[in-house]
């Protein structure tokens, strides 16, 4: 099971109450810098935005491809290890606003991880070191180190092995 914190809400659905949980100014600032980073072709500049402006923990030589979308409300809950690649148009979420509750969870991506294009990573997930996530996957649970996973729902495509 994903490791998420659950917060019940009263009244209209949780998304209508989003600015009780996060400042609208933080959301606007984050949105602007996330959009800059999404289109930035210079990896050190992109990583500097993620680290210094958005508060993410980004390892050395980590590469975020074009159009990666990190969580706009809580990007500081994202950690990516050294020498990992996050593929084109991947979405990394640390929040879920539902009808009667909202959930928050940290996302930890290990070292030497390869995440394929168009992947969605849900809150509260850990992806182990040297794992490979196939393109188009929905990562809804933890991925063990050295595993090769993919699909929707995600499943192990090949047993974990040392490389």
Backbone as CSV, one residue per row, in Angstrom:
resi,resn,N_x,N_y,N_z,CA_x,CA_y,CA_z,C_x,C_y,C_z
1,UNK,0.837,-1.200,0.000,0.000,0.000,0.000,0.874,1.253,0.000
2,UNK,0.453,2.271,-0.676,1.176,3.537,-0.697,1.145,4.185,0.678
3,UNK,2.195,4.920,0.997,2.286,5.599,2.291,1.777,7.031,2.121
4,UNK,0.513,7.244,2.454,-0.088,8.571,2.329,-0.725,8.988,3.654
5,UNK,-0.747,10.302,3.860,-1.463,10.876,4.996,-2.854,11.249,4.500
6,UNK,-3.874,10.894,5.264,-5.269,11.154,4.862,-5.863,12.265,5.721
7,UNK,-6.544,13.203,5.062,-7.172,14.333,5.749,-8.623,14.442,5.297
8,UNK,-9.580,14.104,6.179,-10.993,14.211,5.802,-11.413,15.674,5.656
9,UNK,-12.413,15.915,4.804,-12.948,17.265,4.618,-14.465,17.232,4.756
10,UNK,-15.006,18.344,5.188,-16.459,18.531,5.290,-16.890,19.438,4.137
11,UNK,-18.130,19.329,3.719,-18.645,20.227,2.690,-18.317,19.745,1.288
12,UNK,-18.086,20.701,0.362,-17.839,20.298,-1.021,-16.551,19.488,-1.137
13,UNK,-16.370,18.863,-2.278,-15.206,17.999,-2.466,-13.905,18.722,-2.130
14,UNK,-12.877,17.926,-1.857,-11.613,18.458,-1.343,-10.939,19.444,-2.293
15,UNK,-11.108,19.269,-3.598,-10.447,20.186,-4.530,-11.005,21.602,-4.411
16,UNK,-12.289,21.727,-4.065,-12.863,23.051,-3.834,-12.263,23.723,-2.608
17,UNK,-11.609,22.938,-1.764,-11.031,23.462,-0.533,-9.503,23.505,-0.588
18,UNK,-8.940,23.407,-1.781,-7.495,23.285,-1.948,-6.732,24.419,-1.284
19,UNK,-7.229,25.644,-1.335,-6.469,26.768,-0.796,-6.577,26.891,0.721
20,UNK,-7.250,25.933,1.359,-7.149,25.787,2.811,-5.936,24.939,3.164
21,UNK,-5.415,24.206,2.174,-4.286,23.304,2.420,-2.976,23.846,1.857
22,UNK,-3.040,24.733,0.886,-1.834,25.293,0.275,-2.131,26.737,-0.134
23,UNK,-1.168,27.603,0.057,-1.338,29.010,-0.290,-1.529,29.174,-1.798
24,UNK,-2.486,29.997,-2.221,-2.643,30.237,-3.669,-1.396,30.880,-4.268
25,UNK,-0.676,31.680,-3.485,0.542,32.323,-4.001,1.629,31.285,-4.239
26,UNK,1.734,30.299,-3.340,2.693,29.214,-3.546,2.333,28.435,-4.801
27,UNK,1.061,28.157,-4.995,0.623,27.403,-6.168,0.941,28.150,-7.465
28,UNK,0.696,29.457,-7.488,0.980,30.258,-8.689,2.484,30.305,-8.949
29,UNK,3.272,30.583,-7.916,4.737,30.623,-8.063,5.259,29.284,-8.563
30,UNK,4.817,28.181,-7.930,5.257,26.855,-8.347,4.865,26.575,-9.787
31,UNK,3.642,26.927,-10.164,3.167,26.684,-11.527,4.078,27.377,-12.534
32,UNK,4.412,28.628,-12.280,5.257,29.392,-13.211,6.624,28.725,-13.359
33,UNK,7.251,28.370,-12.243,8.583,27.774,-12.317,8.556,26.351,-12.868
34,UNK,7.497,25.604,-12.598,7.365,24.264,-13.176,7.245,24.365,-14.692
35,UNK,6.466,25.334,-15.177,6.331,25.506,-16.626,7.669,25.892,-17.258
36,UNK,8.431,26.768,-16.598,9.771,27.110,-17.106,10.646,25.859,-17.184
37,UNK,10.645,25.064,-16.128,11.468,23.858,-16.103,11.011,22.835,-17.132
38,UNK,9.722,22.733,-17.378,9.206,21.751,-18.338,9.782,21.959,-19.732
39,UNK,9.982,23.223,-20.102,10.457,23.549,-21.448,11.947,23.836,-21.510
40,UNK,12.609,23.901,-20.374,14.031,24.248,-20.334,14.878,23.092,-20.885
41,UNK,15.703,23.352,-21.904,16.531,22.273,-22.462,17.866,22.092,-21.742
42,UNK,18.187,22.958,-20.780,19.486,22.928,-20.112,19.320,22.247,-18.756
43,UNK,19.817,21.011,-18.656,19.577,20.196,-17.459,20.053,20.844,-16.159
44,UNK,21.250,21.453,-16.091,21.644,22.078,-14.817,20.708,23.217,-14.392
45,UNK,20.190,23.977,-15.345,19.250,25.059,-15.027,17.941,24.470,-14.519
46,UNK,17.465,23.456,-15.210,16.227,22.774,-14.807,16.356,22.228,-13.386
47,UNK,17.463,21.547,-13.095,17.662,20.985,-11.764,17.794,22.071,-10.703
48,UNK,18.396,23.198,-11.059,18.504,24.323,-10.117,17.121,24.855,-9.752
49,UNK,16.232,24.944,-10.723,14.851,25.376,-10.448,14.193,24.388,-9.487
50,UNK,14.326,23.106,-9.777,13.717,22.097,-8.919,14.268,22.169,-7.489
51,UNK,15.580,22.319,-7.363,16.201,22.329,-6.036,15.943,23.619,-5.280
52,UNK,16.318,24.745,-5.899,16.354,26.026,-5.184,15.005,26.710,-5.079
53,UNK,14.194,26.588,-6.111,12.908,27.293,-6.103,11.799,26.398,-5.555
54,UNK,11.773,25.142,-5.993,10.667,24.252,-5.633,10.965,23.373,-4.414
55,UNK,12.213,23.321,-3.967,12.550,22.580,-2.757,12.640,21.078,-2.915
56,UNK,12.737,20.599,-4.158,12.880,19.163,-4.386,14.305,18.729,-4.050
57,UNK,14.464,17.462,-3.691,15.798,16.889,-3.509,16.140,16.160,-4.809
58,UNK,17.094,16.701,-5.544,17.458,16.156,-6.853,18.940,15.798,-6.821
59,UNK,19.257,14.540,-7.116,20.631,14.064,-7.079,21.477,14.570,-8.228
60,UNK,22.791,14.330,-8.107,23.737,14.728,-9.148,23.478,13.939,-10.424
61,UNK,23.607,14.601,-11.537,23.486,14.012,-12.874,22.110,13.398,-13.134
62,UNK,21.111,13.809,-12.384,19.742,13.376,-12.655,19.203,14.200,-13.815
63,UNK,18.457,13.555,-14.698,17.947,14.219,-15.899,16.425,14.118,-15.957
64,UNK,15.777,15.274,-16.034,14.342,15.342,-16.252,14.134,15.704,-17.715
65,UNK,13.465,14.857,-18.456,13.228,15.107,-19.874,12.241,16.259,-20.062
66,UNK,12.099,16.660,-21.301,11.154,17.699,-21.673,9.749,17.333,-21.200
67,UNK,9.018,18.312,-20.691,7.597,18.216,-20.351,7.271,17.418,-19.093
68,UNK,8.266,17.087,-18.284,7.977,16.418,-17.010,7.156,17.374,-16.146
69,UNK,6.090,16.865,-15.543,5.202,17.667,-14.704,5.306,17.190,-13.273
70,UNK,5.928,18.021,-12.417,6.002,17.681,-10.996,4.814,18.312,-10.277
71,UNK,4.536,17.805,-9.099,3.386,18.257,-8.324,3.452,19.762,-8.067
72,UNK,2.391,20.456,-8.414,2.375,21.917,-8.314,2.168,22.401,-6.883
73,UNK,1.487,21.636,-6.048,1.197,22.077,-4.692,2.277,21.688,-3.684
74,UNK,2.876,20.510,-3.827,3.836,20.016,-2.844,5.073,19.392,-3.515
75,UNK,5.783,20.130,-4.358,6.957,19.546,-5.027,8.081,19.206,-4.050
76,UNK,8.095,19.863,-2.883,9.133,19.601,-1.891,9.059,18.188,-1.322
77,UNK,7.998,17.457,-1.626,7.844,16.078,-1.170,8.439,15.074,-2.168
78,UNK,9.122,15.573,-3.205,9.719,14.711,-4.226,11.223,14.636,-4.007
79,UNK,11.743,13.401,-4.052,13.187,13.163,-3.927,13.611,12.208,-5.037
80,UNK,14.662,12.601,-5.775,15.185,11.769,-6.856,16.682,11.603,-6.637
81,UNK,17.157,10.357,-6.663,18.562,10.062,-6.418,19.467,10.414,-7.585
82,UNK,20.756,10.177,-7.387,21.771,10.468,-8.396,21.569,9.647,-9.668
83,UNK,21.927,10.267,-10.800,22.034,9.587,-12.091,20.757,8.863,-12.519
84,UNK,19.603,9.438,-12.206,18.328,8.867,-12.640,17.790,9.669,-13.825
85,UNK,16.913,9.041,-14.601,16.271,9.695,-15.738,14.767,9.610,-15.556
86,UNK,14.101,10.766,-15.667,12.640,10.826,-15.631,12.200,11.181,-17.043
87,UNK,11.497,10.267,-17.696,11.185,10.374,-19.111,10.161,11.434,-19.475
88,UNK,10.134,11.726,-20.770,9.273,12.734,-21.380,7.829,12.652,-20.866
89,UNK,7.292,13.796,-20.489,5.884,13.949,-20.136,5.443,13.108,-18.923
90,UNK,6.381,12.723,-18.099,6.038,11.991,-16.880,5.408,12.956,-15.875
91,UNK,4.443,12.471,-15.103,3.797,13.250,-14.047,4.137,12.620,-12.705
92,UNK,4.618,13.460,-11.776,4.926,12.992,-10.425,4.007,13.736,-9.458
93,UNK,3.096,13.007,-8.830,2.112,13.594,-7.921,2.447,13.289,-6.470
94,UNK,2.248,14.275,-5.601,2.389,14.054,-4.162,1.078,14.353,-3.438
95,UNK,0.030,14.660,-4.189,-1.271,14.926,-3.577,-2.372,14.256,-4.391
96,UNK,-3.494,14.001,-3.715,-4.727,13.537,-4.350,-5.878,14.240,-3.641
97,UNK,-6.664,15.002,-4.371,-7.855,15.628,-3.798,-9.055,14.819,-4.257
98,UNK,-9.766,14.236,-3.289,-10.895,13.349,-3.569,-12.191,14.006,-3.100
99,UNK,-13.283,13.265,-3.097,-14.571,13.816,-2.700,-14.599,14.160,-1.214
100,UNK,-14.270,13.207,-0.360,-14.404,13.399,1.084,-13.072,13.511,1.833
101,UNK,-11.960,13.494,1.107,-10.661,13.623,1.749,-9.615,14.051,0.731
102,UNK,-8.489,14.519,1.263,-7.317,14.682,0.417,-6.185,13.887,1.042
103,UNK,-5.233,13.478,0.183,-4.118,12.647,0.626,-2.814,13.285,0.179
104,UNK,-1.808,13.180,1.041,-0.466,13.650,0.719,0.506,12.510,0.954
105,UNK,1.497,12.388,0.075,2.513,11.361,0.242,3.802,11.733,-0.457
106,UNK,4.908,11.410,0.168,6.218,11.651,-0.432,6.459,10.678,-1.573
107,UNK,7.206,11.122,-2.571,7.645,10.258,-3.660,9.163,10.206,-3.604
108,UNK,9.691,8.989,-3.510,11.142,8.803,-3.464,11.550,7.918,-4.630
109,UNK,12.396,8.475,-5.477,12.929,7.757,-6.633,14.419,7.554,-6.353
110,UNK,14.872,6.323,-6.407,16.239,5.992,-6.027,17.291,6.417,-7.034
111,UNK,18.490,5.898,-6.844,19.625,6.188,-7.723,19.619,5.257,-8.927
112,UNK,20.043,5.787,-10.076,20.166,4.972,-11.279,18.850,4.424,-11.783
113,UNK,17.766,5.136,-11.545,16.428,4.705,-11.960,16.127,5.246,-13.359
114,UNK,15.469,4.449,-14.180,15.024,4.870,-15.499,13.502,4.813,-15.531
115,UNK,12.883,5.989,-15.743,11.426,6.064,-15.825,11.073,6.427,-17.260
116,UNK,10.308,5.580,-17.922,9.942,5.786,-19.321,8.957,6.925,-19.498
117,UNK,8.804,7.354,-20.740,7.924,8.468,-21.105,6.476,8.208,-20.708
118,UNK,5.766,9.299,-20.437,4.320,9.264,-20.178,3.934,8.387,-18.998
119,UNK,4.794,8.326,-18.005,4.506,7.570,-16.787,3.847,8.501,-15.775
120,UNK,2.939,7.962,-14.969,2.343,8.698,-13.857,2.759,8.020,-12.567
121,UNK,3.325,8.814,-11.658,3.751,8.302,-10.356,2.838,8.907,-9.300
122,UNK,2.153,8.065,-8.551,1.175,8.503,-7.560,1.839,8.792,-6.220
123,UNK,1.159,9.544,-5.346,1.725,9.905,-4.041,2.035,8.689,-3.176
124,UNK,3.078,8.824,-2.347,3.392,7.799,-1.364,4.171,6.623,-1.895
125,UNK,4.770,6.751,-3.084,5.452,5.642,-3.738,6.965,5.788,-3.602
126,UNK,7.643,4.666,-3.426,9.105,4.604,-3.466,9.514,3.707,-4.616
127,UNK,10.426,4.213,-5.439,10.985,3.427,-6.545,12.435,3.145,-6.171
128,UNK,12.768,1.866,-6.029,14.085,1.467,-5.549,15.208,1.750,-6.528
129,UNK,16.434,1.741,-6.015,17.625,1.992,-6.827,17.687,1.054,-8.030
130,UNK,18.092,1.599,-9.164,18.351,0.860,-10.404,17.118,0.155,-10.967
131,UNK,15.934,0.589,-10.578,14.708,0.041,-11.151,14.460,0.668,-12.516
132,UNK,13.674,-0.020,-13.334,13.256,0.485,-14.638,11.735,0.442,-14.674
133,UNK,11.126,1.591,-15.038,9.673,1.685,-15.175,9.375,1.906,-16.656
134,UNK,8.620,0.999,-17.263,8.323,1.074,-18.690,7.460,2.299,-19.008
135,UNK,7.582,2.785,-20.227,6.803,3.937,-20.687,5.310,3.672,-20.539
136,UNK,4.573,4.725,-20.195,3.119,4.648,-20.105,2.591,3.963,-18.867
137,UNK,3.418,3.754,-17.888,3.003,3.040,-16.678,2.336,3.973,-15.677
138,UNK,1.524,3.385,-14.795,0.979,4.082,-13.642,1.578,3.410,-12.408
139,UNK,2.465,4.145,-11.731,3.158,3.600,-10.561,2.276,3.868,-9.347
140,UNK,1.548,2.836,-8.921,0.572,2.952,-7.841,1.022,2.245,-6.561
141,UNK,2.206,1.631,-6.602,2.747,0.962,-5.423,4.269,0.995,-5.520
142,UNK,4.927,0.648,-4.417,6.383,0.677,-4.383,6.987,-0.274,-5.416
143,UNK,8.150,0.121,-5.931,8.897,-0.683,-6.892,10.194,-1.106,-6.209
144,UNK,10.483,-2.415,-6.151,11.710,-2.847,-5.487,12.959,-2.463,-6.286
145,UNK,14.104,-2.395,-5.620,15.351,-2.124,-6.331,15.587,-3.156,-7.439
146,UNK,16.146,-2.698,-8.557,16.535,-3.535,-9.699,15.356,-4.159,-10.436
147,UNK,14.127,-3.814,-10.092,12.959,-4.408,-10.750,12.723,-3.755,-12.105
148,UNK,12.063,-4.474,-12.981,11.604,-3.951,-14.268,10.087,-4.079,-14.246
149,UNK,9.387,-2.926,-14.191,7.933,-2.914,-14.044,7.300,-2.104,-15.162
150,UNK,5.998,-2.316,-15.354,5.290,-1.518,-16.345,3.825,-1.862,-16.382
151,UNK,3.085,-1.038,-17.126,1.680,-1.280,-17.370,0.756,-0.465,-16.495
152,UNK,-0.531,-0.672,-16.756,-1.595,-0.048,-15.988,-2.715,-1.078,-15.860
153,UNK,-2.834,-1.721,-14.696,-2.064,-1.478,-13.483,-0.635,-2.003,-13.626
154,UNK,0.273,-1.350,-12.916,1.680,-1.719,-12.969,1.873,-3.115,-12.409
155,UNK,2.752,-3.863,-13.065,3.122,-5.194,-12.577,4.590,-5.425,-12.892
156,UNK,5.165,-6.419,-12.243,6.560,-6.744,-12.496,6.664,-7.472,-13.827
157,UNK,7.490,-6.951,-14.723,7.658,-7.548,-16.042,8.815,-8.549,-16.067
158,UNK,9.765,-8.319,-15.176,10.901,-9.230,-15.040,11.343,-9.169,-13.593
159,UNK,11.719,-10.305,-13.053,12.144,-10.376,-11.653,13.344,-9.456,-11.404
160,UNK,13.377,-8.899,-10.194,14.493,-8.049,-9.799,15.792,-8.850,-9.859
161,UNK,16.820,-8.197,-10.405,18.133,-8.848,-10.482,19.228,-7.802,-10.393
162,UNK,20.369,-8.213,-9.892,21.521,-7.308,-9.834,22.011,-7.069,-11.252
163,UNK,22.459,-5.832,-11.519,23.008,-5.532,-12.844,24.445,-5.169,-12.730
